[in-house]
Amino acid sequence: MVEDRLRGRFDYYLGKTEIVIYSVLALLLAVTAFVTIATAGQILWIGLSHWTVAAQTLRVLNQLLIVLMLVRFCIHYVSPFAPML
């Protein structure tokens, strides 16, 4: 009786802790992705304003590749619903 109640509380709090950890990690990854997209936009804007688009294109593509890698990491490895995707 006491063990069942203790086990139930432990499971409940452990589940809540897991959700908090996943939420914080997802928030950090989302902020990182948005900052990287903003940086890529800034690099592209500087390239357009200085007429050096050809030189800046690889840097912009590199930044966008980083965003795609972060999103893929978030979906496949961090998401608690990854096996369902």
Backbone torsions as a table, in degrees:
resi	resn	phi	psi	omega
1	MET	NA	-51.8	-179.8
2	VAL	-69.6	-38.8	179.7
3	GLU	-64.5	-40.1	179.2
4	ASP	-64.1	-41.9	179.6
5	ARG	-67.8	-41.2	178.0
6	LEU	-65.0	-42.2	178.3
7	ARG	-64.0	-39.8	178.3
8	GLY	-63.8	-43.1	177.7
9	ARG	-66.5	-41.6	179.3
10	PHE	-62.2	-44.2	177.5
11	ASP	-61.9	-40.9	-179.4
12	TYR	-63.3	-50.1	-178.1
13	TYR	-69.5	-34.1	176.4
14	LEU	-66.2	-39.6	176.4
15	GLY	-63.9	-41.9	177.7
16	LYS	-64.8	-40.0	178.3
17	THR	-63.7	-40.7	178.3
18	GLU	-62.5	-41.6	179.1
19	ILE	-64.8	-40.5	178.6
20	VAL	-63.8	-43.8	179.9
21	ILE	-63.2	-45.3	178.2
22	TYR	-62.9	-39.6	-179.4
23	SER	-65.9	-43.9	179.1
24	VAL	-64.7	-43.4	179.4
25	LEU	-64.9	-40.7	177.3
26	ALA	-64.7	-39.3	178.2
27	LEU	-64.4	-43.3	177.9
28	LEU	-63.3	-41.4	178.6
29	LEU	-67.3	-37.7	178.5
30	ALA	-66.3	-43.5	178.1
31	VAL	-62.4	-42.1	178.3
32	THR	-62.5	-41.0	179.0
33	ALA	-64.8	-43.5	179.9
34	PHE	-65.8	-40.0	178.1
35	VAL	-64.9	-39.5	179.0
36	THR	-66.6	-39.3	176.1
37	ILE	-63.9	-41.5	178.0
38	ALA	-63.7	-39.0	177.6
39	THR	-64.8	-41.7	177.8
40	ALA	-63.6	-40.0	176.4
41	GLY	-63.9	-39.0	178.2
42	GLN	-65.2	-43.5	178.3
43	ILE	-62.2	-42.6	178.8
44	LEU	-64.9	-41.5	179.2
45	TRP	-63.8	-41.7	177.3
46	ILE	-64.0	-41.0	178.0
47	GLY	-63.5	-39.3	178.5
48	LEU	-69.8	-37.6	-177.4
49	SER	-73.8	-26.8	179.2
50	HIS	-101.2	6.7	-179.5
51	TRP	56.9	38.4	176.5
52	THR	-121.4	45.8	-175.9
53	VAL	-63.2	-38.4	-177.9
54	ALA	-63.2	-38.1	-179.5
55	ALA	-74.6	-31.0	-176.2
56	GLN	-88.9	-12.8	-176.1
57	THR	-60.9	-42.0	-179.8
58	LEU	-66.6	-35.4	177.5
59	ARG	-67.1	-40.1	178.6
60	VAL	-65.9	-44.3	178.1
61	LEU	-62.8	-36.2	176.9
62	ASN	-63.6	-43.4	178.6
63	GLN	-64.3	-41.4	179.5
64	LEU	-68.3	-33.0	175.0
65	LEU	-64.8	-37.3	177.0
66	ILE	-63.6	-41.5	178.3
67	VAL	-62.2	-45.3	179.9
68	LEU	-63.1	-38.6	177.6
69	MET	-65.5	-39.9	178.0
70	LEU	-64.6	-42.6	179.7
71	VAL	-65.4	-41.8	178.5
72	ARG	-64.0	-41.9	177.4
73	PHE	-60.6	-43.7	-179.0
74	CYS	-62.9	-43.7	-176.8
75	ILE	-70.5	-43.8	-170.9
76	HIS	-88.6	-29.8	-172.4
77	TYR	-114.1	-25.1	-176.1
78	VAL	-99.2	-34.1	-175.2
79	SER	-64.4	130.9	177.0
80	PRO	-70.5	-12.3	179.2
81	PHE	-100.5	16.5	-176.8
82	ALA	-57.3	-41.2	179.3
83	PRO	-64.2	-23.2	-179.1
84	MET	-83.0	-15.9	-177.5
85	LEU	-82.5	NA	NA
